[in-house]
């Protein structure tokens, strides 16, 4: 796996540091951020995603809260979002 650092929340303290990396082999993002609260998870489950899809969060997944200031570090897709490696 070849990771590239993309950004960290500006003016972050030493022990509170939402961070984002790009896996250059797969195009996946790895995100360290705040874990969603139980209330936020419940709201996400109430909204759901697509009809018929489970709203349960599997044990191998979690919901995180990414601060708005971190969105600038998310790479844009060259291909319109079909899964190719993003450009930065």
Secondary structure, DSSP 4 states (H G I P E B T S, - for coil): --EEEEEE-TT-BTTB--EEEEETTT--EEEE-EEPPHHHHHHHHHH-SSTT------TT---EE--GGGGGGSPBPSSSSSSPPPB-
